[in-house]
Amino acid sequence: MKVLVTGAAGFIGSALSLRLLDRGDEVVGIDNLNDYYDIELKKSRLARTQDHPGYTDVCIDLEDREGIAALFSEHKPDSVVNLAAQAGVRYSIENPLAYVDTNLLGFANILEGCRHNQVGHLVYASSSSVYGSNTNMPFSVHDNVDHPVSLYAASKKANELMAHTYSHLYRIPTTGLRFFTVYGPWGRPDMALFKFTHNILAGKPIDVFNHGNHRRDFTYIDDIVEGVIRVLDRIPGPNPEWSGDVPDSATSTAPYQLYNIGNNNPVELMRYIEVLEECLGKKAEKNMLPLQPGDVPATYADISDLVRDVNYKPDMSIEQGIANFVDWYRGYYNI
């Protein structure tokens, strides 16, 4: 099928595009190559797909309403995977309007493109950040998530609400995926593993927030991509048992679904750092700091719905996943 992938120069978007091409799908990849982080890394990711005969590269902003409408009209994708977003919890505290532009206005343009071009399935990235102040573990897609603690999280919750509205009004099948702390080769420089690796190799201290008491459900990039592929191939339908008297957040009377994609195995941040030190053969100097605004102490994904519906459970260990990242990092930067 023809799949429109937004954020195709991004960490997940690039890896997903490769997998789709490998299995014979046609990919229309869009990205605006913004400078939130190293553009050269984004270009290097794109270089992995651009020469493939099934890949079409388009440089465009999601906020470009006319441009996005024309793109949908020209390419007529069968499915859409929306991974483009202004990412980062901490950045959203300093630059909130960037999240309004890309994550809200941009997503609305994607929804309109799906509405007017008979797209068969929209899969979109949400985030574990939507769980916000929730403390009941593991986090379930059936739980209420009305207390986000960052604008990034609020924008992702808004995406879920917007998608439900379009599923309800226009019967567009939509599936939202709450990703849990994605890591691995070709990752994002603004994320902990990348920053830690850079600083440890450079002999600089690493910032360890919440005094190292974080627990994260670290999820390897290949596991994320496998989950996206399986969900993409499963078009959601209405839940015949859904009731407005006891509303289920994860399903609807509309063709709408939410899933967590996480490793279902929270790891102490200090253990994560310990594994990285072992892989690098070098100890980190740690700068212990308090919990940051907008951050949460722990994440833990309940993936029972994912296992039930698409028979998939991420399983990469952090020991192997971090080793794979370090091998890539040393090779990419010739260190």
N, C-alpha and C positions, 0 to 999 in steps of 0.2 A: 504494500500500500504506500501511498504518499503521505509522509508525516512532516508536519511543520514543527520544528523544534526552535523555541525561542531561547536566547541565552546560549547559543551554540558554540561560542568561544569560552564559555564558562566551564567550571570544574566538572559538574555533572552533565551539562549539555554536550560537551565535547565527547565524553565517554559514551553517553547514550547514542549520539549520532554514529559513532563507530560501530556500535553493536547493531543498530538498525541497518546500516549499510551492509555489514557482514552477513546479515540474514536475508538480504535481497530487497529491502525496502528502499524507496526513494526518499531522500531527506532534503527539505528546504530549510536551511539553517539561517536564523537571523540573530544579529547581535549589533550593538552600537559601539562596541570596543571603547567603552568609557574608561576614564583613568582612575577609577576608584582604587585599583591596584595595577601592577605592572602590565602595560599593554603588550610588551614583547612576549610575555608568557601566554597571553591570550592568542597572539598571532601564531605562536609555536603550537598551541593546541589546534588552532584552525588548520595549520599546515598538514595535520594528520588526516584531514578529511577532504581538503579542497581539490585534490587531484582525482578523487574518486568520481567515476562517470555518473553515479547516482546522486551526487551532492550538488546542490545549488546554494551559493553563498549570497546573502543579502545583508548589507549594512544599513540599519534603520533604527530609529528610536521607537519604542512601543508607544510613546506619547504622540507620535505623528499620526493623527486620526485618518487623514486622507491617504497617507502612504500605506498604512496597515490595511485599510479597506481595499486599496488597489492590489496589494500583495495577495490577499485572500481571493479576490476576484480573478487574478491572473493564474494562480497556482492551484486553486481548488483542492486543498488538502483533504484527505480522507479522515485524518485524525490530527490533533494538535497536542503537543506536550509543552506547556508553558513553564519554563525554568528561569526566564529572565526576571530579575528583580534587583532592586537595590538591597544588597545583603548587609548583614552586620548589626547586631544589637547595639553595640557601643557607639557606632557611627550615627545611629538613629537619634541618639540623645543630643548630638551636636548639630546634625543636619536633617531635621525632621521632614522638611519639605521635599527632599529628594525621594523620600518613601511615598509621599502623596503622589508625586508625578509618575513614578515608574510602577509602583505596586498597586496603586488604585486606578489612576487614569489609564495607565498602560494596560492593565488587566481588563478594564472596561472595553477598551478597543479590541482586545482579543475576543472577549465574549460577543461583541457585536459582529466581528468577522465570522465567528462560528455560527451565529444566528442567521446571518444573511447568505451563507454558503453551504448549508446542509452538512456541516461537519459531523461525522458519525460519533466522535468521542473526544472530549477535552479532558486531558489529564494535566493537573497543575500542581506546582510545588507549594505546599504549606510548610509548617515548621513545628518542631517540638516546642518552640518558644510560645506558642499559643496557650500552653498550659499555665503559664504565668505563676500566679500565687497558689495553684493547686499543690497539695502535699500528699494526697492519696496515691500511693504507688502500687503497682506500675500505672503509668498514665494510660487511660483508656479513651478511645475515640467516642465512647458513649457518655463520658463525663461532661458536665458543664464547663465551658472555658470562657467565662465572661470577665475574667480579671487579669488581662495582660499587664506586664510591667515594663514594656517598652513600646514605642510607636511601631517598630519593626514587627513585633508580635501582633499588635493591633491591626496592622495592615494585612497580615496573613489571615487573621480571623475574619477580617472584612472580605478577603478573597473568597473564603468559604461561604460567607453569606451571599455575596454577589453571584457566585456559581449556583447556589441553591435557587436563587430567584430566577435565573435563566433556565435552569432545569425545570422549574415549576411552570413558568410562563410559556416557554418555547419548546419544552420537552427535549432539550439538549442533554445527552448523557454526559455527566461530569464526575470526575473522581479526583478528590484532593488527597495529597500524600504529605503526611507530617514526617519530615526527615529528622533523624536524630544524629547530631554531631558527625557529619560526614568527613572522612579523612582518607588519605592515600595518595599515590603518585598523581602528579599534575594538579595538586590541591591549591587552595587559596592562600596567598601570602599573609592575609590578615588573620588567619586562624592559628590557634595555639601551636599545633605541631610544626608548622612552617616557621613561626617566630622562634620557637624553642630551638629548633635545629639550627637556624641561622645564628642565633646568639651563642649557643654552646660551641659551635665550630669556630666562631669569631672570638671566643674567650670573653664574651660579655654576659652579665647576669640576665636571668630570665625573670619576668614578673609572674609571680604565682598568687593569684587572687583568692580571696576567702581563706587565706593562710593555708592553702593546699587542701581544704576540706571539701572541694568539689567532688561530685560523683557524676559521671557522664556515660550515657549509653552510646559509646563510640561505634560508628557504623562504617564499614569499609566501602569504598567507592564501587567496587564490582558487585557487592551485595545490593547496594542501592539501585544500580542499573538493572540488575536482574529483577528486582522487585518492580521497577517502573515498567519493564518490558511485559511482565506477566499481567500487571494491572491494565496496561494499555490494551492487551488482547482480550480483556474481560469487560465487555460493555455493561455498565450497571443498569439495572431496571428498578422500578418502584418496589418498595417493600410492602407487600400486601398486609402485613401485620402491624404496620405503623399506625400509631394512635396519637391524636392531638391531646388526649387526656394525660398520657405519659410519654411525651415526645422523646424520641431517640435522636441524639445529635448526629449520629453517623450515617443515618439513612433517611428516607422520606417517602412520601407518596409519589414523588418525582423520581426520575432516573438519576439518582444522586448518591454518592458514596464517599466516605472518608476512611483512610487507613493510616496507621502508624507504620513506618519502615525504620526499624531500629534493631540493634543486635540482641535486645532482650536480656542484657547482661551489663548493668552499670559497673563502671570501673573507677576506683579512686584515682584522682588526678595525680597523686604522688606515685602511684604504681605506673601510670602512663609515662610519667617523666623518667622513672627508674628503667623502664624498658627502652626508652629512647637513649638514655645514657649508655645502656649495655650495647645497643646497636651502633652508637657513635664511638664507643670506646673512650668516652670522656665524661667526666662529672660536670654537672651544672652548678653554677653559683646562683642561688635562689634569692630573689628579692620578695619576701613574703608581705602581701598586701591584703587589705580588707575586701569584702565583697563589693563589687562595683554596682552602681545604680543600673537597674534594668536587667541584672543578671539573676539567675536562680541557683540555689545550692546543688540541686540534683535533678537528673532526668532519667527516666526508666520507661521503656516502651512496652506496652501490652500489645503483642502482635497476633493475638489469637484469631482475629478476623482475617488477617492476611493469610495465615496458615490455613484457615478453613476455606477461604474462597479461591486462592490461587496456589495452595499447597507449597508455600515458600516460607522459609525461615533463614534470615541471614545468619552466617556462622563463622565468619573470619575472626580469628583470635587477634588481639592487639599485638601479640608477639610477632606474628607473621606479617600483619598489616603494616606495623611500624617499620619492620625490616624492609619490606617492599618499598615503602616511602623513602627510607634512607638510601637505598640502592638507586632509586630514581633521582633523588636530590643530588647525590654525589655525581651521577652521570650527567645530569642536565647542567649543573654548574661547574663541572670539571674540578671537583674538590676531592 
